[in-house]
Amino acid sequence: MRSRARALLLALGLALTLLPACSAADDADRRPGDPVTATEAQTLARLLHRNLERGGADFVVTSPYSDAAMLTLTGEIDFRRSIGRAQAVTEFGDERPDDTRTLFFTAEDIWFGDVPGLAESLAGAGVPDATYLRRPVSTGEESPVLVDVLVEMLLNLSAPEDDDPQSFQGRGYTWQGQRSIDSKLTSLFALQHGRSVAVGASDDLLTQFVTPLPGATFEVTVTLSDHGPRRLAVPAEEETVDAGDHRELAKALGV
């Protein structure tokens, strides 16, 4: 788990830093573009573990799905059990109606519910009591499904222990000032390759992470709020059918 968390930090540039407690004179001397300090590196090394300690959070993830479509996930995540649930809405920007689905997810599987036509199709397939289609999370393919990438990103925003502070110094990460996000004052930091983060100025918690996706021209924005314990559970077996047993149905419904 530790190596996976560190790999995510290095691969996605999730080197998140905080402005340490300092005097007014120190604040006046700080300039956007200043490198992180040793104290900030210490805070950085604790950041993902702090998410785990808090237990969970609400989230909003936005990402263009194409030039004409936007995917938004709105929900909550249980970091301790690695379970999330969300409403996934794809807006097409034309006269087509939004596509809205309910998701549950773990590191291994995604459950899709409230898919238009799903209930009727499952009843026709002889499983009228099921309301969810489940399939494995797959991000190892050359062109992974966007929703799989987003849920994996969310689940990896926690770690079972602190990282080494020295891993986050001398890598070009800089402080960029402060701004309000959802009425919360945050400290902003620029990372490598066009990435950025915002961290709560009063609670030392991750508020927002923005990153371009490899091989894509658009950015993903992850916003966390209301950090605290969650106790989520995935749909029961009797509510679920395996998409692998209904491949044509899953393909027709876009699952």
C-alpha positions in Angstrom: 0.0 0.0 0.0 2.8 2.4 0.8 4.6 1.8 -2.5 1.3 2.3 -4.4 0.6 5.6 -2.7 4.1 6.8 -3.3 3.9 5.7 -7.0 0.7 7.7 -7.4 2.3 10.8 -5.9 5.2 10.6 -8.2 3.3 9.6 -11.3 0.6 12.2 -11.0 2.6 14.9 -9.3 0.5 14.8 -6.1 3.2 16.5 -4.1 0.9 18.6 -1.9 2.3 21.3 0.3 1.1 23.6 3.0 2.1 27.0 4.2 3.5 26.5 7.7 2.6 28.6 10.6 4.6 31.8 10.4 4.6 35.5 11.5 3.1 38.4 9.5 6.6 39.4 8.5 7.2 35.9 7.1 3.9 36.2 5.1 4.9 39.5 3.7 8.2 38.1 2.5 6.7 35.1 0.8 6.4 35.4 -3.0 4.4 33.3 -5.5 6.9 30.9 -7.1 8.9 30.4 -3.9 10.0 26.8 -3.4 8.6 24.6 -0.6 10.4 24.6 2.6 11.5 21.7 4.8 8.5 22.4 7.1 6.2 22.2 4.1 7.8 18.9 3.1 7.0 17.5 6.5 3.4 18.5 6.1 3.4 17.1 2.6 4.6 13.7 3.8 1.6 13.4 6.2 -1.1 14.6 3.8 -2.4 11.4 2.3 -2.2 9.6 5.7 -4.2 12.5 7.2 -7.0 11.8 4.7 -7.1 8.2 5.9 -7.1 9.3 9.6 -10.1 11.6 8.9 -11.9 8.6 7.4 -13.5 10.0 4.3 -14.8 13.1 2.5 -17.4 14.4 0.1 -16.1 15.0 -3.4 -16.8 16.6 -6.8 -14.7 15.5 -9.8 -15.1 17.2 -13.1 -13.5 16.2 -16.4 -14.2 16.8 -20.0 -15.3 13.5 -21.6 -14.8 14.9 -25.1 -14.8 18.2 -26.9 -18.5 18.4 -26.5 -19.2 16.5 -23.2 -18.4 17.0 -19.5 -18.4 14.2 -16.9 -19.1 15.1 -13.3 -18.9 12.7 -10.3 -20.5 13.9 -7.1 -20.5 11.8 -4.0 -18.6 10.6 -1.0 -15.7 8.3 -0.3 -14.8 6.0 2.6 -11.0 6.1 2.6 -10.7 3.5 5.4 -12.6 0.8 3.5 -11.7 2.0 0.0 -15.3 2.4 -1.1 -17.0 5.3 -2.9 -20.4 6.1 -4.2 -21.4 8.9 -6.6 -23.8 10.2 -9.1 -22.2 10.4 -12.5 -23.6 13.0 -14.9 -22.5 13.4 -18.5 -23.5 16.7 -20.0 -23.4 16.7 -23.8 -23.7 20.4 -24.5 -26.3 19.9 -27.2 -30.0 19.0 -27.3 -29.4 15.5 -25.9 -30.5 15.0 -22.3 -27.9 14.5 -19.6 -26.8 10.9 -18.9 -27.2 10.2 -15.2 -26.1 7.1 -13.4 -25.4 5.9 -9.8 -22.0 4.4 -9.1 -20.5 2.4 -6.3 -16.8 1.6 -6.6 -13.9 -0.1 -4.9 -10.3 -0.6 -6.2 -11.5 -3.8 -7.9 -15.0 -3.2 -9.2 -17.6 -0.6 -10.3 -21.4 -1.0 -9.8 -23.6 0.9 -12.3 -27.2 1.6 -11.3 -30.1 3.9 -12.5 -28.9 3.3 -16.1 -31.7 4.1 -18.5 -33.2 0.8 -19.7 -31.3 -1.3 -17.2 -34.3 -2.5 -15.1 -36.2 -3.6 -18.2 -33.2 -5.3 -19.7 -32.4 -7.2 -16.5 -36.1 -8.3 -16.2 -35.9 -9.6 -19.7 -32.7 -11.4 -18.9 -34.4 -13.3 -16.1 -33.0 -11.2 -13.1 -35.8 -8.8 -12.3 -34.6 -8.2 -8.7 -31.2 -6.9 -9.7 -30.7 -3.1 -10.0 -26.9 -2.9 -10.6 -24.4 -4.2 -13.2 -20.9 -4.8 -11.8 -17.7 -5.0 -13.8 -14.0 -4.9 -12.9 -12.1 -1.6 -12.8 -9.7 -1.5 -15.7 -7.1 1.2 -16.0 -4.2 -0.9 -17.4 -5.4 -0.7 -21.0 -3.9 1.6 -23.6 -7.1 3.7 -23.6 -8.8 3.2 -20.2 -12.4 4.3 -19.6 -12.4 7.8 -18.1 -14.7 6.9 -15.2 -12.3 4.1 -14.2 -9.4 6.5 -14.1 -11.3 9.0 -12.0 -12.4 6.4 -9.3 -8.8 5.1 -9.1 -7.6 8.6 -8.6 -10.0 9.2 -5.8 -9.3 5.9 -4.0 -5.5 6.6 -4.0 -5.9 9.9 -2.2 -5.0 8.2 1.1 -2.1 6.2 2.5 -1.7 4.0 5.5 1.4 5.9 6.8 3.4 9.0 6.2 5.9 9.2 3.4 9.5 10.4 3.5 9.6 14.3 3.6 12.8 14.2 1.6 10.9 12.8 -1.3 9.2 16.2 -1.8 12.0 18.6 -1.7 14.1 20.0 -4.6 11.5 18.9 -7.2 10.3 22.3 -8.4 7.1 22.6 -6.4 6.2 26.2 -5.5 3.8 28.2 -3.4 1.4 30.3 -5.5 -0.6 32.4 -2.9 -4.1 31.9 -1.5 -7.7 31.9 -2.8 -11.1 30.8 -1.7 -12.7 27.6 -2.9 -16.3 27.0 -1.9 -16.0 29.7 0.7 -12.9 28.1 2.2 -9.5 29.9 2.3 -6.8 27.7 0.7 -3.1 27.9 0.0 -2.2 27.2 -3.7 0.8 25.3 -5.0 2.1 24.7 -8.5 3.5 21.2 -9.2 5.3 19.8 -12.2 3.7 19.5 -15.7 0.9 21.9 -15.2 -0.6 20.4 -12.1 -1.8 22.4 -9.0 -3.2 21.8 -5.6 -5.1 23.8 -3.0 -4.9 23.0 0.7 -7.1 24.3 3.5 -5.4 27.2 5.3 -7.0 26.4 8.6 -7.1 22.6 8.7 -4.1 21.3 6.6 -6.5 19.2 4.5 -6.5 18.6 0.7 -9.2 20.8 -0.8 -8.5 20.6 -4.6 -6.2 18.8 -7.0 -6.0 19.7 -10.7 -4.1 17.6 -13.2 -4.0 17.0 -17.0 -4.3 13.4 -17.9 -1.5 11.6 -19.7 -2.2 11.6 -23.4 -5.1 14.0 -23.1 -5.5 17.7 -23.7 -7.9 18.4 -20.8 -7.7 18.7 -17.0 -9.3 16.8 -14.2 -10.4 18.7 -11.1 -10.9 16.9 -7.8 -12.5 18.9 -5.0 -12.8 17.4 -1.4 -14.9 18.8 1.4 -16.4 17.9 4.8 -13.6 15.5 5.7 -14.7 13.0 8.3 -15.8 9.4 9.0 -17.9 7.6 6.4 -19.3 4.1 6.5 -20.2 3.0 2.9 -21.1 -0.4 1.6 -21.4 -1.7 -2.0 -24.7 -3.1 -3.3 -25.7 -6.6 -2.1 -25.1 -9.6 -4.2 -28.9 -10.1 -4.7 -29.1 -6.6 -6.2 -26.2 -7.2 -8.6 -25.4 -9.0 -11.8 -22.0 -9.5 -13.3 -21.6 -7.6 -16.6 -19.3 -10.4 -17.8 -22.4 -12.7 -17.8 -24.4 -10.1 -19.8 -21.8 -8.7 -22.2 -24.2 -7.7 -25.0 -26.4 -6.0 -22.5 -23.5 -4.1 -20.8 -22.2 -3.0 -24.2 -25.7 -1.8 -25.3 -26.0 0.2 -22.1 -22.5 1.7 -22.3 -21.3 0.0 -19.1 
